Amino acid sequence: MPYIALVTLVVRDYDEAIAFYTDALGFELVEDTDRGDGTRWVVVRPGGAPHGTGLLLARAAGEAQRASVGAQTGGRVGFFLHTEDFARDHARMTAAGVRFLEEPRHEAYGSVAVFEDLYGNRWDLLQPK
């Protein structure tokens, strides 16, 4: 059965994006390959998710792509990071400097809080019920 392996996230700089996703969010760096033309193939994935969907961190090339950095979903929450321990991960991410836009909410579907990545893309940290 087909599955989504990677989703491209356009970033300003490879190294700052790697640092944010690995240090602040706890993702694993799966691959960082120099492509020989000044670009790199950089894949990060949530820690402990060896077969889950990863992010291909693609450095913006050209003005149109640079303009989309941080606004790839038009200001909506576009990414959903599931957790089995909301309180633990919220505390760890807050301590790492992740900017949450709201206090945690406990909804019928689970515990959730919206945060921004280093570019302003909006994410849900979500522990489903």
N, CA, C and O atoms as a GROMACS GRO file, in nm:
protein
  516
    1MET      N    1   0.084  -0.119   0.000
    1MET     CA    2   0.000   0.000   0.000
    1MET      C    3   0.088   0.124   0.000
    1MET      O    4   0.179   0.133   0.082
    2PRO      N    5   0.066   0.219  -0.088
    2PRO     CA    6   0.144   0.342  -0.091
    2PRO      C    7   0.127   0.423   0.039
    2PRO      O    8   0.024   0.414   0.106
    3TYR      N    9   0.228   0.499   0.072
    3TYR     CA   10   0.221   0.590   0.186
    3TYR      C   11   0.304   0.714   0.155
    3TYR      O   12   0.390   0.711   0.066
    4ILE      N   13   0.278   0.821   0.227
    4ILE     CA   14   0.354   0.944   0.207
    4ILE      C   15   0.484   0.930   0.284
    4ILE      O   16   0.483   0.915   0.406
    5ALA      N   17   0.596   0.934   0.213
    5ALA     CA   18   0.727   0.916   0.275
    5ALA      C   19   0.787   1.049   0.318
    5ALA      O   20   0.844   1.060   0.427
    6LEU      N   21   0.775   1.152   0.232
    6LEU     CA   22   0.834   1.282   0.260
    6LEU      C   23   0.738   1.394   0.223
    6LEU      O   24   0.658   1.382   0.130
    7VAL      N   25   0.749   1.502   0.297
    7VAL     CA   26   0.680   1.627   0.265
    7VAL      C   27   0.788   1.734   0.260
    7VAL      O   28   0.868   1.745   0.353
    8THR      N   29   0.791   1.813   0.153
    8THR     CA   30   0.892   1.917   0.140
    8THR      C   31   0.854   2.038   0.223
    8THR      O   32   0.740   2.085   0.220
    9LEU      N   33   0.952   2.088   0.298
    9LEU     CA   34   0.937   2.211   0.374
    9LEU      C   35   1.046   2.305   0.324
    9LEU      O   36   1.165   2.277   0.340
   10VAL      N   37   1.006   2.416   0.265
   10VAL     CA   38   1.103   2.512   0.212
   10VAL      C   39   1.157   2.593   0.330
   10VAL      O   40   1.082   2.651   0.408
   11VAL      N   41   1.292   2.597   0.339
   11VAL     CA   42   1.359   2.662   0.451
   11VAL      C   43   1.457   2.767   0.400
   11VAL      O   44   1.495   2.767   0.283
   12ARG      N   45   1.496   2.855   0.489
   12ARG     CA   46   1.591   2.961   0.454
   12ARG      C   47   1.735   2.907   0.448
   12ARG      O   48   1.813   2.945   0.361
   13ASP      N   49   1.768   2.818   0.542
   13ASP     CA   50   1.905   2.770   0.554
   13ASP      C   51   1.903   2.626   0.606
   13ASP      O   52   1.830   2.595   0.700
   14TYR      N   53   1.981   2.539   0.545
   14TYR     CA   54   1.983   2.399   0.586
   14TYR      C   55   2.022   2.382   0.733
   14TYR      O   56   1.951   2.316   0.809
   15ASP      N   57   2.134   2.441   0.771
   15ASP     CA   58   2.188   2.414   0.904
   15ASP      C   59   2.100   2.469   1.015
   15ASP      O   60   2.084   2.403   1.118
   16GLU      N   61   2.042   2.588   0.997
   16GLU     CA   62   1.953   2.640   1.102
   16GLU      C   63   1.826   2.556   1.112
   16GLU      O   64   1.773   2.538   1.221
   17ALA      N   65   1.778   2.506   0.999
   17ALA     CA   66   1.659   2.420   1.001
   17ALA      C   67   1.690   2.287   1.068
   17ALA      O   68   1.611   2.239   1.149
   18ILE      N   69   1.804   2.227   1.034
   18ILE     CA   70   1.843   2.102   1.100
   18ILE      C   71   1.851   2.123   1.250
   18ILE      O   72   1.799   2.042   1.327
   19ALA      N   73   1.916   2.229   1.293
   19ALA     CA   74   1.932   2.257   1.436
   19ALA      C   75   1.795   2.269   1.504
   19ALA      O   76   1.775   2.212   1.611
   20PHE      N   77   1.703   2.343   1.444
   20PHE     CA   78   1.571   2.360   1.506
   20PHE      C   79   1.497   2.227   1.515
   20PHE      O   80   1.448   2.190   1.622
   21TYR      N   81   1.490   2.156   1.406
   21TYR     CA   82   1.409   2.033   1.406
   21TYR      C   83   1.471   1.924   1.493
   21TYR      O   84   1.398   1.845   1.552
   22THR      N   85   1.603   1.917   1.500
   22THR     CA   86   1.665   1.814   1.584
   22THR      C   87   1.675   1.857   1.730
   22THR      O   88   1.643   1.779   1.819
   23ASP      N   89   1.718   1.979   1.756
   23ASP     CA   90   1.738   2.024   1.894
   23ASP      C   91   1.607   2.062   1.963
   23ASP      O   92   1.579   2.015   2.073
   24ALA      N   93   1.528   2.146   1.899
   24ALA     CA   94   1.406   2.197   1.963
   24ALA      C   95   1.290   2.098   1.957
   24ALA      O   96   1.214   2.084   2.053
   25LEU      N   97   1.275   2.029   1.844
   25LEU     CA   98   1.161   1.938   1.829
   25LEU      C   99   1.196   1.792   1.856
   25LEU      O  100   1.107   1.709   1.870
   26GLY      N  101   1.324   1.759   1.864
   26GLY     CA  102   1.364   1.622   1.893
   26GLY      C  103   1.358   1.529   1.774
   26GLY      O  104   1.354   1.407   1.791
   27PHE      N  105   1.359   1.584   1.652
   27PHE     CA  106   1.360   1.500   1.533
   27PHE      C  107   1.498   1.439   1.517
   27PHE      O  108   1.596   1.483   1.578
   28GLU      N  109   1.506   1.337   1.434
   28GLU     CA  110   1.632   1.273   1.399
   28GLU      C  111   1.672   1.318   1.259
   28GLU      O  112   1.588   1.330   1.170
   29LEU      N  113   1.799   1.342   1.240
   29LEU     CA  114   1.852   1.371   1.107
   29LEU      C  115   1.872   1.237   1.038
   29LEU      O  116   1.959   1.159   1.078
   30VAL      N  117   1.792   1.210   0.937
   30VAL     CA  118   1.794   1.082   0.866
   30VAL      C  119   1.898   1.083   0.755
   30VAL      O  120   1.967   0.984   0.732
   31GLU      N  121   1.908   1.196   0.685
   31GLU     CA  122   2.001   1.205   0.573
   31GLU      C  123   2.041   1.350   0.550
   31GLU      O  124   1.958   1.441   0.561
   32ASP      N  125   2.166   1.371   0.519
   32ASP     CA  126   2.218   1.502   0.480
   32ASP      C  127   2.325   1.477   0.375
   32ASP      O  128   2.442   1.456   0.407
   33THR      N  129   2.283   1.478   0.249
   33THR     CA  130   2.372   1.444   0.138
   33THR      C  131   2.395   1.565   0.049
   33THR      O  132   2.300   1.628   0.003
   34ASP      N  133   2.521   1.596   0.026
   34ASP     CA  134   2.559   1.703  -0.066
   34ASP      C  135   2.527   1.655  -0.208
   34ASP      O  136   2.572   1.548  -0.249
   35ARG      N  137   2.451   1.733  -0.280
   35ARG     CA  138   2.412   1.694  -0.416
   35ARG      C  139   2.511   1.744  -0.521
   35ARG      O  140   2.492   1.719  -0.640
   36GLY      N  141   2.616   1.815  -0.478
   36GLY     CA  142   2.720   1.856  -0.571
   36GLY      C  143   2.693   1.984  -0.648
   36GLY      O  144   2.780   2.031  -0.722
   37ASP      N  145   2.576   2.040  -0.632
   37ASP     CA  146   2.542   2.163  -0.706
   37ASP      C  147   2.508   2.278  -0.611
   37ASP      O  148   2.441   2.374  -0.649
   38GLY      N  149   2.556   2.267  -0.488
   38GLY     CA  150   2.527   2.369  -0.387
   38GLY      C  151   2.401   2.340  -0.308
   38GLY      O  152   2.366   2.415  -0.217
   39THR      N  153   2.332   2.232  -0.343
   39THR     CA  154   2.213   2.192  -0.268
   39THR      C  155   2.242   2.064  -0.192
   39THR      O  156   2.340   1.994  -0.218
   40ARG      N  157   2.155   2.035  -0.096
   40ARG     CA  158   2.169   1.914  -0.015
   40ARG      C  159   2.034   1.844  -0.009
   40ARG      O  160   1.929   1.907  -0.021
   41TRP      N  161   2.038   1.712   0.010
   41TRP     CA  162   1.919   1.632   0.033
   41TRP      C  163   1.916   1.608   0.184
   41TRP      O  164   1.990   1.526   0.237
   42VAL      N  165   1.828   1.684   0.252
   42VAL     CA  166   1.823   1.681   0.398
   42VAL      C  167   1.686   1.631   0.442
   42VAL      O  168   1.583   1.690   0.409
   43VAL      N  169   1.687   1.520   0.518
   43VAL     CA  170   1.563   1.460   0.566
   43VAL      C  171   1.569   1.450   0.718
   43VAL      O  172   1.666   1.399   0.774
   44VAL      N  173   1.464   1.498   0.784
   44VAL     CA  174   1.447   1.482   0.927
   44VAL      C  175   1.314   1.412   0.952
   44VAL      O  176   1.223   1.418   0.870
   45ARG      N  177   1.307   1.345   1.065
   45ARG     CA  178   1.187   1.266   1.098
   45ARG      C  179   1.172   1.267   1.249
   45ARG      O  180   1.272   1.265   1.321
   46PRO      N  181   1.048   1.270   1.300
   46PRO     CA  182   1.031   1.263   1.445
   46PRO      C  183   1.108   1.144   1.504
   46PRO      O  184   1.107   1.035   1.447
   47GLY      N  185   1.173   1.167   1.617
   47GLY     CA  186   1.251   1.063   1.682
   47GLY      C  187   1.168   0.939   1.710
   47GLY      O  188   1.054   0.949   1.755
   48GLY      N  189   1.227   0.824   1.684
   48GLY     CA  190   1.160   0.698   1.712
   48GLY      C  191   1.055   0.658   1.610
   48GLY      O  192   0.979   0.564   1.634
   49ALA      N  193   1.048   0.728   1.498
   49ALA     CA  194   0.949   0.696   1.395
   49ALA      C  195   1.021   0.654   1.267
   49ALA      O  196   1.022   0.729   1.170
   50PRO      N  197   1.081   0.535   1.265
   50PRO     CA  198   1.166   0.498   1.151
   50PRO      C  199   1.094   0.487   1.018
   50PRO      O  200   1.156   0.499   0.913
   51HIS      N  201   0.964   0.463   1.020
   51HIS     CA  202   0.891   0.449   0.894
   51HIS      C  203   0.782   0.554   0.877
   51HIS      O  204   0.698   0.542   0.788
   52GLY      N  205   0.785   0.657   0.962
   52GLY     CA  206   0.686   0.762   0.950
   52GLY      C  207   0.723   0.861   0.842
   52GLY      O  208   0.831   0.853   0.784
   53THR      N  209   0.635   0.952   0.816
   53THR     CA  210   0.660   1.055   0.717
   53THR      C  211   0.772   1.147   0.765
   53THR      O  212   0.774   1.188   0.881
   54GLY      N  213   0.864   1.179   0.678
   54GLY     CA  214   0.973   1.270   0.709
   54GLY      C  215   0.955   1.402   0.638
   54GLY      O  216   0.871   1.416   0.550
   55LEU      N  217   1.036   1.499   0.679
   55LEU     CA  218   1.039   1.629   0.613
   55LEU      C  219   1.165   1.639   0.530
   55LEU      O  220   1.275   1.615   0.578
   56LEU      N  221   1.148   1.675   0.405
   56LEU     CA  222   1.260   1.708   0.319
   56LEU      C  223   1.282   1.858   0.335
   56LEU      O  224   1.199   1.938   0.290
   57LEU      N  225   1.392   1.897   0.398
   57LEU     CA  226   1.422   2.038   0.418
   57LEU      C  227   1.491   2.090   0.293
   57LEU      O  228   1.607   2.055   0.266
   58ALA      N  229   1.422   2.171   0.218
   58ALA     CA  230   1.472   2.220   0.089
   58ALA      C  231   1.499   2.369   0.100
   58ALA      O  232   1.408   2.448   0.125
   59ARG      N  233   1.625   2.407   0.081
   59ARG     CA  234   1.660   2.549   0.087
   59ARG      C  235   1.594   2.622  -0.029
   59ARG      O  236   1.598   2.578  -0.144
   60ALA      N  237   1.534   2.735   0.004
   60ALA     CA  238   1.464   2.816  -0.096
   60ALA      C  239   1.560   2.859  -0.207
   60ALA      O  240   1.673   2.902  -0.182
   61ALA      N  241   1.513   2.846  -0.329
   61ALA     CA  242   1.588   2.889  -0.447
   61ALA      C  243   1.499   2.986  -0.524
   61ALA      O  244   1.392   2.948  -0.571
   62GLY      N  245   1.542   3.107  -0.537
   62GLY     CA  246   1.464   3.206  -0.612
   62GLY      C  247   1.370   3.282  -0.522
   62GLY      O  248   1.339   3.240  -0.411
   63GLU      N  249   1.326   3.395  -0.572
   63GLU     CA  250   1.242   3.486  -0.493
   63GLU      C  251   1.108   3.425  -0.454
   63GLU      O  252   1.064   3.443  -0.340
   64ALA      N  253   1.043   3.354  -0.544
   64ALA     CA  254   0.911   3.296  -0.512
   64ALA      C  255   0.923   3.196  -0.397
   64ALA      O  256   0.839   3.196  -0.306
   65GLN      N  257   1.024   3.113  -0.400
   65GLN     CA  258   1.042   3.016  -0.291
   65GLN      C  259   1.080   3.087  -0.161
   65GLN      O  260   1.030   3.051  -0.054
   66ARG      N  261   1.167   3.187  -0.168
   66ARG     CA  262   1.204   3.261  -0.046
   66ARG      C  263   1.081   3.327   0.015
   66ARG      O  264   1.069   3.334   0.138
   67ALA      N  265   0.990   3.374  -0.067
   67ALA     CA  266   0.867   3.436  -0.016
   67ALA      C  267   0.774   3.336   0.052
   67ALA      O  268   0.691   3.375   0.134
   68SER      N  269   0.788   3.209   0.018
   68SER     CA  270   0.699   3.109   0.078
   68SER      C  271   0.751   3.053   0.210
   68SER      O  272   0.678   2.984   0.281
   69VAL      N  273   0.876   3.082   0.244
   69VAL     CA  274   0.932   3.031   0.370
   69VAL      C  275   0.849   3.084   0.486
   69VAL      O  276   0.834   3.205   0.502
   70GLY      N  277   0.795   2.994   0.566
   70GLY     CA  278   0.714   3.032   0.681
   70GLY      C  279   0.568   3.055   0.650
   70GLY      O  280   0.489   3.078   0.742
   71ALA      N  281   0.530   3.050   0.524
   71ALA     CA  282   0.391   3.076   0.487
   71ALA      C  283   0.340   2.970   0.390
   71ALA      O  284   0.258   2.999   0.303
   72GLN      N  285   0.389   2.850   0.405
   72GLN     CA  286   0.355   2.745   0.308
   72GLN      C  287   0.211   2.698   0.317
   72GLN      O  288   0.162   2.633   0.225
   73THR      N  289   0.143   2.730   0.427
   73THR     CA  290   0.003   2.688   0.440
   73THR      C  291  -0.089   2.808   0.461
   73THR      O  292  -0.199   2.794   0.515
   74GLY      N  293  -0.043   2.926   0.420
   74GLY     CA  294  -0.128   3.045   0.426
   74GLY      C  295  -0.169   3.088   0.566
   74GLY      O  296  -0.275   3.147   0.583
   75GLY      N  297  -0.086   3.058   0.666
   75GLY     CA  298  -0.117   3.098   0.803
   75GLY      C  299  -0.198   2.997   0.882
   75GLY      O  300  -0.225   3.018   1.000
   76ARG      N  301  -0.238   2.889   0.819
   76ARG     CA  302  -0.314   2.783   0.887
   76ARG      C  303  -0.217   2.685   0.951
   76ARG      O  304  -0.100   2.677   0.913
   77VAL      N  305  -0.267   2.610   1.048
   77VAL     CA  306  -0.189   2.496   1.097
   77VAL      C  307  -0.178   2.399   0.982
   77VAL      O  308  -0.279   2.355   0.926
   78GLY      N  309  -0.055   2.365   0.946
   78GLY     CA  310  -0.035   2.277   0.831
   78GLY      C  311   0.034   2.148   0.865
   78GLY      O  312   0.044   2.058   0.781
   79PHE      N  313   0.083   2.136   0.989
   79PHE     CA  314   0.161   2.019   1.029
   79PHE      C  315   0.112   1.975   1.166
   79PHE      O  316   0.080   2.057   1.251
   80PHE      N  317   0.107   1.845   1.186
   80PHE     CA  318   0.050   1.788   1.307
   80PHE      C  319   0.149   1.689   1.366
   80PHE      O  320   0.175   1.583   1.308
   81LEU      N  321   0.204   1.724   1.482
   81LEU     CA  322   0.303   1.642   1.548
   81LEU      C  323   0.234   1.570   1.663
   81LEU      O  324   0.200   1.630   1.764
   82HIS      N  325   0.213   1.439   1.646
   82HIS     CA  326   0.146   1.360   1.748
   82HIS      C  327   0.245   1.314   1.855
   82HIS      O  328   0.362   1.290   1.825
   83THR      N  329   0.197   1.303   1.977
   83THR     CA  330   0.278   1.259   2.089
   83THR      C  331   0.197   1.164   2.176
   83THR      O  332   0.074   1.166   2.176
   84GLU      N  333   0.268   1.080   2.249
   84GLU     CA  334   0.203   0.992   2.346
   84GLU      C  335   0.208   1.052   2.486
   84GLU      O  336   0.143   1.000   2.577
   85ASP      N  337   0.284   1.162   2.504
   85ASP     CA  338   0.296   1.228   2.634
   85ASP      C  339   0.301   1.379   2.611
   85ASP      O  340   0.409   1.438   2.600
   86PHE      N  341   0.184   1.439   2.604
   86PHE     CA  342   0.173   1.580   2.572
   86PHE      C  343   0.249   1.667   2.672
   86PHE      O  344   0.327   1.753   2.631
   87ALA      N  345   0.226   1.645   2.802
   87ALA     CA  346   0.288   1.730   2.905
   87ALA      C  347   0.440   1.725   2.895
   87ALA      O  348   0.505   1.829   2.902
   88ARG      N  349   0.496   1.607   2.879
   88ARG     CA  350   0.642   1.591   2.867
   88ARG      C  351   0.696   1.668   2.747
   88ARG      O  352   0.791   1.745   2.760
   89ASP      N  353   0.634   1.647   2.630
   89ASP     CA  354   0.687   1.707   2.508
   89ASP      C  355   0.662   1.858   2.505
   89ASP      O  356   0.746   1.932   2.455
   90HIS      N  357   0.550   1.903   2.557
   90HIS     CA  358   0.524   2.046   2.565
   90HIS      C  359   0.629   2.113   2.654
   90HIS      O  360   0.682   2.217   2.617
   91ALA      N  361   0.659   2.054   2.768
   91ALA     CA  362   0.758   2.110   2.860
   91ALA      C  363   0.897   2.110   2.796
   91ALA      O  364   0.970   2.209   2.806
   92ARG      N  365   0.935   2.002   2.730
   92ARG     CA  366   1.066   1.991   2.667
   92ARG      C  367   1.080   2.094   2.555
   92ARG      O  368   1.183   2.161   2.543
   93MET      N  369   0.976   2.107   2.473
   93MET     CA  370   0.980   2.201   2.362
   93MET      C  371   0.983   2.345   2.411
   93MET      O  372   1.054   2.429   2.355
   94THR      N  373   0.906   2.375   2.514
   94THR     CA  374   0.905   2.510   2.571
   94THR      C  375   1.044   2.544   2.624
   94THR      O  376   1.095   2.654   2.600
   95ALA      N  377   1.105   2.451   2.696
   95ALA     CA  378   1.240   2.472   2.750
   95ALA      C  379   1.342   2.492   2.639
   95ALA      O  380   1.442   2.561   2.658
   96ALA      N  381   1.318   2.432   2.522
   96ALA     CA  382   1.409   2.444   2.408
   96ALA      C  383   1.384   2.572   2.328
   96ALA      O  384   1.451   2.597   2.228
   97GLY      N  385   1.287   2.653   2.372
   97GLY     CA  386   1.262   2.781   2.306
   97GLY      C  387   1.155   2.780   2.198
   97GLY      O  388   1.140   2.878   2.126
   98VAL      N  389   1.082   2.669   2.186
   98VAL     CA  390   0.973   2.664   2.086
   98VAL      C  391   0.865   2.764   2.129
   98VAL      O  392   0.826   2.769   2.246
   99ARG      N  393   0.817   2.841   2.034
   99ARG     CA  394   0.715   2.944   2.061
   99ARG      C  395   0.575   2.887   2.042
   99ARG      O  396   0.530   2.863   1.930
  100PHE      N  397   0.506   2.867   2.155
  100PHE     CA  398   0.366   2.824   2.151
  100PHE      C  399   0.278   2.948   2.142
  100PHE      O  400   0.304   3.048   2.209
  101LEU      N  401   0.175   2.940   2.060
  101LEU     CA  402   0.086   3.054   2.037
  101LEU      C  403  -0.033   3.055   2.131
  101LEU      O  404  -0.112   3.150   2.131
  102GLU      N  405  -0.046   2.951   2.211
  102GLU     CA  406  -0.159   2.939   2.302
  102GLU      C  407  -0.121   2.846   2.416
  102GLU      O  408  -0.024   2.771   2.408
  103GLU      N  409  -0.199   2.852   2.521
  103GLU     CA  410  -0.184   2.757   2.631
  103GLU      C  411  -0.241   2.623   2.585
  103GLU      O  412  -0.328   2.619   2.498
  104PRO      N  413  -0.193   2.513   2.642
  104PRO     CA  414  -0.250   2.383   2.604
  104PRO      C  415  -0.401   2.379   2.627
  104PRO      O  416  -0.453   2.433   2.725
  105ARG      N  417  -0.469   2.314   2.534
  105ARG     CA  418  -0.614   2.295   2.542
  105ARG      C  419  -0.644   2.146   2.552
  105ARG      O  420  -0.572   2.064   2.494
  106HIS      N  421  -0.747   2.113   2.624
  106HIS     CA  422  -0.790   1.973   2.636
  106HIS      C  423  -0.927   1.964   2.571
  106HIS      O  424  -1.029   2.002   2.630
  107GLU      N  425  -0.928   1.912   2.450
  107GLU     CA  426  -1.049   1.903   2.368
  107GLU      C  427  -1.103   1.760   2.370
  107GLU      O  428  -1.039   1.670   2.424
  108ALA      N  429  -1.220   1.741   2.312
  108ALA     CA  430  -1.279   1.607   2.307
  108ALA      C  431  -1.190   1.509   2.231
  108ALA      O  432  -1.192   1.389   2.259
  109TYR      N  433  -1.112   1.559   2.136
  109TYR     CA  434  -1.026   1.472   2.055
  109TYR      C  435  -0.887   1.454   2.115
  109TYR      O  436  -0.811   1.369   2.068
  110GLY      N  437  -0.851   1.535   2.218
  110GLY     CA  438  -0.720   1.519   2.280
  110GLY      C  439  -0.663   1.649   2.332
  110GLY      O  440  -0.732   1.752   2.332
  111SER      N  441  -0.537   1.646   2.376
  111SER     CA  442  -0.466   1.764   2.423
  111SER      C  443  -0.390   1.825   2.306
  111SER      O  444  -0.328   1.753   2.228
  112VAL      N  445  -0.394   1.958   2.296
  112VAL     CA  446  -0.336   2.023   2.179
  112VAL      C  447  -0.288   2.164   2.214
  112VAL      O  448  -0.344   2.230   2.302
  113ALA      N  449  -0.183   2.208   2.146
  113ALA     CA  450  -0.137   2.347   2.152
  113ALA      C  451  -0.070   2.378   2.018
  113ALA      O  452   0.002   2.295   1.963
  114VAL      N  453  -0.096   2.497   1.968
  114VAL     CA  454  -0.038   2.541   1.842
  114VAL      C  455   0.097   2.607   1.870
  114VAL      O  456   0.110   2.687   1.962
  115PHE      N  457   0.198   2.570   1.789
  115PHE     CA  458   0.328   2.634   1.798
  115PHE      C  459   0.377   2.670   1.658
  115PHE      O  460   0.323   2.623   1.558
  116GLU      N  461   0.479   2.754   1.655
  116GLU     CA  462   0.542   2.792   1.528
  116GLU      C  463   0.682   2.734   1.520
  116GLU      O  464   0.753   2.724   1.621
  117ASP      N  465   0.720   2.694   1.399
  117ASP     CA  466   0.860   2.655   1.379
  117ASP      C  467   0.942   2.783   1.366
  117ASP      O  468   0.888   2.893   1.378
  118LEU      N  469   1.072   2.770   1.342
  118LEU     CA  470   1.158   2.887   1.339
  118LEU      C  471   1.124   2.984   1.228
  118LEU      O  472   1.172   3.097   1.230
  119TYR      N  473   1.044   2.943   1.130
  119TYR     CA  474   1.009   3.032   1.019
  119TYR      C  475   0.867   3.088   1.030
  119TYR      O  476   0.830   3.177   0.954
  120GLY      N  477   0.788   3.037   1.124
  120GLY     CA  478   0.652   3.084   1.141
  120GLY      C  479   0.545   2.989   1.090
  120GLY      O  480   0.426   3.019   1.100
  121ASN      N  481   0.585   2.873   1.034
  121ASN     CA  482   0.485   2.772   0.997
  121ASN      C  483   0.417   2.723   1.124
  121ASN      O  484   0.482   2.702   1.226
  122ARG      N  485   0.287   2.706   1.117
  122ARG     CA  486   0.211   2.663   1.234
  122ARG      C  487   0.194   2.513   1.240
  122ARG      O  488   0.166   2.447   1.140
  123TRP      N  489   0.211   2.460   1.360
  123TRP     CA  490   0.202   2.318   1.389
  123TRP      C  491   0.108   2.297   1.507
  123TRP      O  492   0.095   2.385   1.592
  124ASP      N  493   0.044   2.182   1.513
  124ASP     CA  494  -0.023   2.135   1.634
  124ASP      C  495   0.066   2.033   1.701
  124ASP      O  496   0.113   1.940   1.636
  125LEU      N  497   0.090   2.049   1.831
  125LEU     CA  498   0.140   1.940   1.913
  125LEU      C  499   0.014   1.875   1.968
  125LEU      O  500  -0.066   1.942   2.034
  126LEU      N  501  -0.006   1.748   1.942
  126LEU     CA  502  -0.134   1.685   1.969
  126LEU      C  503  -0.116   1.546   2.028
  126LEU      O  504  -0.045   1.462   1.974
  127GLN      N  505  -0.183   1.523   2.141
  127GLN     CA  506  -0.194   1.389   2.196
  127GLN      C  507  -0.339   1.346   2.179
  127GLN      O  508  -0.426   1.388   2.255
  128PRO      N  509  -0.366   1.263   2.077
  128PRO     CA  510  -0.504   1.219   2.055
  128PRO      C  511  -0.554   1.135   2.172
  128PRO      O  512  -0.477   1.068   2.240
  129LYS      N  513  -0.685   1.142   2.193
  129LYS     CA  514  -0.745   1.056   2.298
  129LYS      C  515  -0.750   0.914   2.250
  129LYS      O  516  -0.796   0.826   2.323
   0.00000   0.00000   0.00000
